[in-house]
Amino acid sequence: MQVSVEAPSKIERRITVTVPAERLEEVYDKRITKLSKTVKIDGFRPGKVPLDFVKQRFGEAARQEALSELITSSLYDAFHQENLKPVGTPLVEPKTIVPGQPLEFTAIVEIVPLIERINFDLKTIEKRIATVTEKEVDHVIERLRDQQVTWQPVDRAAQEKDQVVIDFLGMIEGVPFTGGKATNYPIILGSKTMIPGFEEGVVGMKAGEEKTIPVPFPANYFAKEVAGKTAEFKIKLHRVSQPQHPELNEAFAKKMGIKTGNLDDLRTEIRKNLQRELERVIKLKLKAQVFDKLLEQNPLEIPQALIQKEAERIHHQMHPHHQGKEHGHSEAEMAMFKDAAKRNVALGLLVAELVKNHNVTPDNERVQTLIASMSTLYEDPKEVATWYAKDKRALAEIEMQVLEDQLVEKLLESIEITEKMMSYSELVNTQ
């Protein structure tokens, strides 16, 4: 077998393979002989069909199958011989087959890009930091109280933060539209769960009151049949309720998982959680800066096959309910998937090369510490830790996270780190 390789680009290879004519005949003979032992033809006992009869009846199909088998195996051998790591499905272009002549075919395939050298030139880096203040603790407590709110019916006009129960019917130019009707529908005014203008139109209404309000749909609304159009909504309000928040007392603290019921203990637990999240975000932002610089200084041409595969993974992660179902996305959404995929693949290749260059291996103690930290977020930490130990894919993700942290620390050893103080909310909410 003869193999020649051309490189139209850094990630593409054009492989021409020439196989001796006798190899095709060998594969064909094996296939037709095997077929003669299993084929069932009226008038002949199984395995006793004359070979010439089998060739006459099935020879052309067997030759095509032999050709496909030989091309596949020869291409695999060629990849191995030339030390190529293909990604995706090769595009095979068979040439005219002449009986008695060598088989020649060409395959175009994408390969993992070869990284000869990685640049990383960074003199200083800014580490954004913050502190957990009592204000952040108070904010969390208020959110917890919001989650435990009950609703008390009131006899007054609806206002912001009230819950209302309504019937509504939406029409455009007098014609009802899909999704524009509901009965006994609860809404918290100011929650922005409805299109802009709808909740504002309900403010001021009382129980039993009916009202029609015009509400324009945004031009970029997902339902194209109503996007950019103004609907008339006929609304009937049944009930107005005001929020009743639980008191900050021993019962509330116990409901939040504090066995002592002590509010100071609740604040301490909240502060610990906020501090843990703060440290995670600080590390994440520092890592992102390092990785951004790596990508900037080491532009890679990425195979489309790898981008497509990663884009599908991201899509399934974001929309798990879409798997196996027909659905569509806008051009902007598809571009977002592919841009994120290209970044992930490029970063993965660079990180893998750096890990190899620096001989970094995941520190098992740090792996176990991270698993323990993540397990505390669940009701049964021991069960979660056991699951991580048994699930190879989940454990590999944790090890990769630790490996990235160790690599970033290695890269930052000779870089000056300056600190910039920010507020907690500003730092954590700008991920």
SULGIJO-V794557 format. One record per backbone hydrogen bond with DSSP energy under -1.0 kcal/mol. NH is the residue of the N-H (numbers start at 1). CO is the residue of the C=O. E is the energy in kcal/mol with one decimal. If there is no record, write none. Layout:
BEGIN
NH,CO,E ; NH,CO,E
END
This chain:
BEGIN
2,18,-2.5 ; 4,16,-2.2 ; 6,14,-2.4 ; 13,109,-2.6 ; 14,6,-2.6 ; 15,107,-3.0 ; 16,4,-2.7 ; 17,105,-2.8 ; 18,2,-2.7 ; 19,103,-3.5 ; 23,20,-1.2 ; 25,21,-1.6 ; 26,22,-2.3 ; 27,23,-2.3 ; 28,24,-2.6 ; 29,25,-2.9 ; 30,26,-2.2 ; 31,27,-2.1 ; 32,28,-2.8 ; 33,29,-2.3 ; 34,30,-2.2 ; 35,31,-2.2 ; 36,32,-2.0 ; 38,35,-1.2 ; 39,35,-2.5 ; 44,41,-2.0 ; 48,45,-2.4 ; 54,50,-2.0 ; 55,51,-2.6 ; 56,52,-2.2 ; 57,53,-2.2 ; 58,54,-3.5 ; 59,55,-1.9 ; 62,58,-2.6 ; 63,59,-2.3 ; 64,60,-2.0 ; 65,61,-2.2 ; 66,62,-2.4 ; 67,63,-2.3 ; 68,64,-2.3 ; 69,65,-2.5 ; 70,66,-2.5 ; 71,67,-2.4 ; 72,68,-2.2 ; 73,69,-2.5 ; 74,70,-2.6 ; 75,71,-2.3 ; 76,72,-2.1 ; 77,73,-2.2 ; 78,74,-2.2 ; 79,75,-2.3 ; 80,76,-2.1 ; 81,77,-2.7 ; 82,78,-2.4 ; 84,79,-2.5 ; 87,110,-2.7 ; 91,108,-2.8 ; 93,106,-3.8 ; 95,104,-1.7 ; 101,98,-2.5 ; 103,19,-2.5 ; 105,17,-2.2 ; 106,93,-1.8 ; 107,15,-2.7 ; 108,91,-2.4 ; 109,13,-2.4 ; 111,11,-2.4 ; 112,85,-1.6 ; 125,416,-2.2 ; 127,418,-3.8 ; 129,420,-2.7 ; 137,133,-1.5 ; 138,134,-2.7 ; 139,135,-2.1 ; 140,136,-1.9 ; 141,137,-2.2 ; 142,138,-2.2 ; 143,139,-1.8 ; 144,140,-2.4 ; 145,141,-2.1 ; 146,142,-2.2 ; 147,143,-1.8 ; 149,146,-1.2 ; 150,244,-2.2 ; 152,242,-2.7 ; 154,240,-2.8 ; 158,205,-3.0 ; 161,189,-2.6 ; 162,159,-2.1 ; 163,241,-2.9 ; 164,187,-3.0 ; 165,239,-1.9 ; 166,185,-2.3 ; 167,236,-2.4 ; 168,182,-2.5 ; 169,234,-1.8 ; 170,180,-2.8 ; 171,232,-1.9 ; 172,175,-2.5 ; 175,172,-1.4 ; 180,177,-1.9 ; 182,168,-2.1 ; 185,166,-3.5 ; 187,164,-2.6 ; 189,162,-2.6 ; 191,188,-2.0 ; 198,195,-2.2 ; 201,197,-1.2 ; 203,199,-1.4 ; 204,158,-2.5 ; 205,202,-2.2 ; 208,237,-3.4 ; 209,206,-2.2 ; 211,235,-2.7 ; 213,233,-2.4 ; 215,231,-2.9 ; 217,229,-3.2 ; 221,218,-1.6 ; 226,223,-1.6 ; 227,223,-1.4 ; 228,218,-1.1 ; 229,226,-2.2 ; 231,215,-2.7 ; 232,171,-3.1 ; 233,213,-3.0 ; 234,169,-2.9 ; 235,211,-3.7 ; 236,167,-2.4 ; 237,209,-2.4 ; 238,165,-3.2 ; 239,165,-1.2 ; 241,163,-2.6 ; 242,152,-2.7 ; 244,150,-3.0 ; 249,247,-1.4 ; 253,249,-2.1 ; 254,250,-2.4 ; 255,251,-2.1 ; 256,252,-1.4 ; 257,254,-1.8 ; 258,253,-2.3 ; 266,262,-1.7 ; 267,263,-2.3 ; 268,264,-2.2 ; 269,265,-2.3 ; 270,266,-2.4 ; 271,267,-2.7 ; 272,268,-2.1 ; 273,269,-2.1 ; 274,270,-2.6 ; 275,271,-2.4 ; 276,272,-2.4 ; 277,273,-2.3 ; 278,274,-2.5 ; 279,275,-2.5 ; 280,276,-1.8 ; 281,277,-2.4 ; 282,278,-2.7 ; 283,279,-2.1 ; 284,280,-2.3 ; 285,281,-2.8 ; 286,282,-2.0 ; 287,283,-2.4 ; 288,284,-2.3 ; 289,285,-1.9 ; 290,286,-1.9 ; 291,287,-2.8 ; 292,288,-2.6 ; 293,289,-2.0 ; 294,290,-2.1 ; 295,291,-2.4 ; 296,292,-2.3 ; 297,293,-2.4 ; 298,294,-1.1 ; 307,303,-1.8 ; 308,304,-2.9 ; 309,305,-2.0 ; 310,306,-2.2 ; 311,307,-2.6 ; 312,308,-2.1 ; 313,309,-1.7 ; 314,310,-2.6 ; 315,311,-2.4 ; 316,312,-2.6 ; 317,313,-2.0 ; 318,314,-2.3 ; 319,315,-2.8 ; 322,319,-2.0 ; 323,320,-1.0 ; 325,322,-2.5 ; 334,330,-2.4 ; 335,331,-2.5 ; 336,332,-1.9 ; 337,333,-2.3 ; 338,334,-2.3 ; 339,335,-2.7 ; 340,336,-2.4 ; 341,337,-2.3 ; 342,338,-2.7 ; 343,339,-2.0 ; 344,340,-2.5 ; 345,341,-2.7 ; 346,342,-2.4 ; 347,343,-2.7 ; 348,344,-2.5 ; 349,345,-2.2 ; 350,346,-2.2 ; 351,347,-2.9 ; 352,348,-2.2 ; 353,349,-1.8 ; 354,350,-2.5 ; 355,351,-2.9 ; 356,352,-1.7 ; 357,353,-2.6 ; 358,354,-2.8 ; 360,355,-2.1 ; 367,363,-2.1 ; 368,364,-2.5 ; 369,365,-2.1 ; 370,366,-2.4 ; 371,367,-2.3 ; 372,368,-2.4 ; 373,369,-2.3 ; 374,370,-2.6 ; 375,371,-2.2 ; 376,372,-1.2 ; 377,374,-1.2 ; 378,375,-1.9 ; 384,380,-1.8 ; 385,381,-2.5 ; 386,382,-2.1 ; 387,383,-1.9 ; 388,384,-2.2 ; 389,385,-1.7 ; 390,386,-1.5 ; 391,387,-2.7 ; 395,391,-2.5 ; 396,392,-2.3 ; 397,393,-1.7 ; 398,394,-1.7 ; 399,395,-2.6 ; 400,396,-2.2 ; 401,397,-1.9 ; 402,398,-2.2 ; 403,399,-2.6 ; 404,400,-2.5 ; 405,401,-2.0 ; 406,402,-2.6 ; 407,403,-2.3 ; 408,404,-2.6 ; 409,405,-2.3 ; 410,406,-1.9 ; 411,407,-2.4 ; 412,408,-1.9 ; 415,412,-1.6 ; 416,123,-2.3 ; 418,125,-2.5 ; 420,127,-2.4 ; 422,129,-2.6 ; 427,423,-2.2 ; 428,424,-2.9 ; 429,425,-2.2
END
